[in-house]
Amino acid sequence: MIGFLVAGLVIGALARLIVPGKQHLGIFATLALGVVGSLIGGLIAQFFGTGSIWELNVLGFVLAVVAAVLLIGVAEGITGRNNRAVRR
C-alpha cells in the first residue's frame, strides 16, 4: 500500500513537470491525481496484456503518467474556471 502511494506521488510529480505553466494543486491533489492516473494506466496496460494492474511495468508507468497529465489538465480546467469566477 505504501509503495502504491509512493508510486502515485512520483507519477503525479512527473505529470506536473510535464504540464506547462504553474499548477495550483497541493501535494495531496498531486498524490490523488497520481494514484488515479496509475490506476488508469495499470488498467489500460492490463487490457493490452502486459501484466497485472498491481505490478510495475514500463507500459503501465508511461500510460499512468499520460493519464495523470490529462487528469491535471482537467483539474486545472475545473479549478481555473472557479478561480476566474471568484476574481470578477
C-alpha positions as CSV (number, residue, x, y, z in Angstrom):
1,M,0.0,0.0,0.0
2,I,2.8,2.4,0.9
3,G,4.6,1.6,-2.4
4,F,1.4,2.3,-4.3
5,L,1.1,5.7,-2.7
6,V,4.8,6.5,-3.4
7,A,4.4,5.4,-7.0
8,G,1.3,7.7,-7.2
9,L,3.2,10.6,-5.8
10,V,6.1,10.1,-8.3
11,I,3.7,9.7,-11.2
12,G,1.8,12.9,-10.1
13,A,5.0,14.8,-9.7
14,L,6.2,13.7,-13.2
15,A,2.9,14.7,-14.6
16,R,3.1,18.2,-13.0
17,L,6.6,18.6,-14.5
18,I,5.3,17.7,-18.0
19,V,2.3,20.1,-17.8
20,P,3.4,23.6,-18.9
21,G,2.8,26.6,-16.6
22,K,2.1,26.8,-12.9
23,Q,-0.5,24.4,-11.5
24,H,-2.5,25.4,-8.4
25,L,-2.5,21.9,-6.9
26,G,-1.3,20.9,-3.5
27,I,0.7,17.8,-2.5
28,F,-2.5,15.8,-1.7
29,A,-4.1,16.7,-5.0
30,T,-0.9,15.7,-6.8
31,L,-0.9,12.4,-4.9
32,A,-4.6,11.8,-5.6
33,L,-4.2,12.5,-9.3
34,G,-1.1,10.4,-9.5
35,V,-2.8,7.4,-7.8
36,V,-5.9,7.7,-10.1
37,G,-3.6,8.0,-13.1
38,S,-1.6,5.0,-12.0
39,L,-4.9,3.0,-11.7
40,I,-6.0,4.1,-15.2
41,G,-2.6,3.4,-16.7
42,G,-2.5,0.0,-15.0
43,L,-5.9,-0.9,-16.2
44,I,-5.0,0.0,-19.8
45,A,-1.7,-1.9,-19.6
46,Q,-3.6,-4.9,-18.2
47,F,-6.1,-4.6,-21.1
48,F,-3.1,-4.9,-23.6
49,G,-1.9,-8.0,-21.7
50,T,1.4,-6.6,-20.3
51,G,0.7,-7.7,-16.8
52,S,-1.4,-7.1,-13.8
53,I,-2.6,-3.7,-12.6
54,W,-0.6,-4.3,-9.3
55,E,2.8,-4.9,-10.9
56,L,5.1,-2.2,-12.2
57,N,5.9,-2.3,-15.9
58,V,7.1,0.2,-18.4
59,L,3.9,0.5,-20.4
60,G,1.8,0.8,-17.3
61,F,4.1,3.6,-15.9
62,V,4.1,5.5,-19.2
63,L,0.3,5.2,-19.5
64,A,-0.1,6.2,-15.9
65,V,1.9,9.4,-16.4
66,V,-0.1,10.2,-19.5
67,A,-3.3,9.7,-17.7
68,A,-2.1,11.8,-14.8
69,V,-1.2,14.6,-17.2
70,L,-4.7,14.5,-18.7
71,L,-6.2,14.5,-15.2
72,I,-4.1,17.5,-14.2
73,G,-5.4,19.3,-17.2
74,V,-9.0,18.5,-16.3
75,A,-8.4,19.5,-12.7
76,E,-6.8,22.8,-13.7
77,G,-9.7,23.5,-16.1
78,I,-12.2,22.9,-13.4
79,T,-10.4,24.9,-10.6
80,G,-9.3,27.6,-13.0
81,R,-12.8,28.2,-14.1
82,N,-13.9,28.5,-10.5
83,N,-11.0,30.9,-9.6
84,R,-11.8,33.2,-12.6
85,A,-15.4,33.5,-11.4
86,V,-14.4,34.5,-7.9
87,R,-12.0,37.1,-9.2
88,R,-14.6,39.0,-11.2
